[in-house]
Amino acid sequence: MRLRWIINLVLVLILAALGWAVRHELAVTRALPTLAGSGAPEPHLIEIAREGEPTIALERLASGWRMRAPWDVDADPDRVAALLTIRDAPLLRSVPAQAAALDELGLDPVKLRLRLDTTDFAMGGLDPIEQWRYVMSDALVHLIPDRFQHLLIAPPIDYVARRPLPRDPVP
């Protein structure tokens, strides 16, 4: 009788381990790839180039973010952090750029470009059905959720720090 209990307990443990392994495998395969890829380090330079507007250049220093263009002032860290969430945008679909009609997707000519260090992202139009944003990077056209456009078209003043005094005031 005691041997049966031990066998049943071992079988239940094996069944629980198999169930956990299946659940873990499904969770790993369900995670969508992101725009910047997994494990990408935080960039040191951010540049937003827009057609007919001044370019916004941001640089990460040891003391925090600083706007380098169009003005040389401290940058708002919350606004920059919100902009950097674009790196974690899930890729809903990707196609090679050669197979896409770039002019119909709003990617030829490029009117809005985001550069994170050396990686360029050309921002295009919206998908007419799902309202996802077309983004071209590394000869691929991706579809991402359209949660970042307002940050990319914001005027430069929105990226200026809200503190009344500079970070390192000089008397």
N, C-alpha and C positions, 0 to 999 in steps of 0.2 A: 504494500500500500504506500509506504513512504517513497519507494522508487518511482511510482507513478506521479506523485506530487513533484518530485524533483524534475522528472522529464517534462511535465506540463509547464513548470516554471521556466525551464530552459527554453522551451518552444515559445512561450509568451515573450521572453526577452529577445529571442531571435526575430520574432514577428515585429516587435516594437522597433528594433534596430533597422529592419528593412523598411518599415513605414517611415521612419525618420530620414533614411537615405533617399527614398523616393521624393519625399516632400522637399528636402534640401536641393535635390537635382532639379526639380520643377521650379523652385525659386530662383536658382542660378540661371536657368535657360530663359526665364520670363523677363529678366532685367534687360531693358532696351539699351543699346549703345548710346553714348552721349556725343554731343557735337565736338568737344575737345578730347574725347577719349578718357578712359578711366585712368586715374592716377596722374593726370596732367598737373604740373606744378603751377602755382599762382604766377601770372605774368608780371614782369617788371615794367613793361611799356604797353599802353593802350592808346590806340589812335582811332578816332572816328572821323572819316572823310565823307563829306556830303556835297553833292553837286550844288553850287551856288551859295554855300555856307562856309564859314570858317572851320578849319580842321581843329578838332579837340584832341590834344595830346596830354596824356596823364602818365606820370612816372612814379613808381613805388620806391620810396627811400626808406632808410632805417627808421626815420621818425614818422612815416606815414605817406599817404598819397599826395602828390603835388601836380597841379596843372601847369604844363609847360607852354601850351599854345591854346588859345590865342593870347592868354595872359600868363604871367608867372606868379601864381598864387597857390595857397593851400587848397587842396581838393576836399570835397565832402566825402568822408570815408563810407558813409551809409549809401550814398548814391553810387559810388564806385563798386561797393559790394553787391548792390542790386544789379548793376550792369554785368558783373562777373558771373552771375548765376546763369548767363547764356551758355557758359561752358558746359553746364550740366543739363542742358536742354536735350530731351530724348529725341533720337532720330526715328521718325515715324516711317520714313521710306527714303531710299537713296537710289539714284540712277547715275550712270556715267554722263558727264557733261556733253560728250560727243553725240549721245543719243537723244538729247533734249533740245527743244526749240528755245534757245536762251532768250531770244527777243520776246517771245510770247510769255515767258516766265518772269519778265522784268529784270533779266540778268545781262542784257546786251542792249544798250550800254549800261554799265553799273552806275547807279546813282548814289548808292550808300555802301560804304566799305568799312568794316571793322577789322582792325589788326591787333592781335594779342601777341606781343613779342614779334615773332617772324611768321606767324600763321595769319593768313588773310581770309576773311569771310565776306563774300559779296552778298549783300542782302537784296532779295528780289521781291516780287509781288506776292499776292495771296492766291492760294488754291481756291478756285471758285466754289467748290463743293464743301469742303471741310473747314475753310478759312485758316489753313496752315500756311506758314511763311516758307518761301523758297530761299535756300541759302546755298551758295556754291563755295566749295573749298576743296583743294587738292584734286581738281578735275572730277569732282562728284557734285551732283545737285542733291541736296537733302531737303526733306520737309520737316520742320520743327513747329511746335506750338507757337502761336503769335502772341507771346507775352512780353516781348522785349522792344518792340518798335518804338514805343513812347520814350524809352531811355535813349534810343539811338537818334531820334529826331529832336530831342530836347535842346534848347539853346545852351550855349556855353555857361551862362550865368547859373544854370541849375547844378553845375558840377563844382561851383565855388563853395568853399567851407562856410558854414553859417556862423562861425565864431566871430565876434567883433574885433578881436585882436589876432595877429599872426601867431603861429605855434611857438616860434622862438623870437619874442620881441627883443629888439636891440634898443637900449636906452639912448 
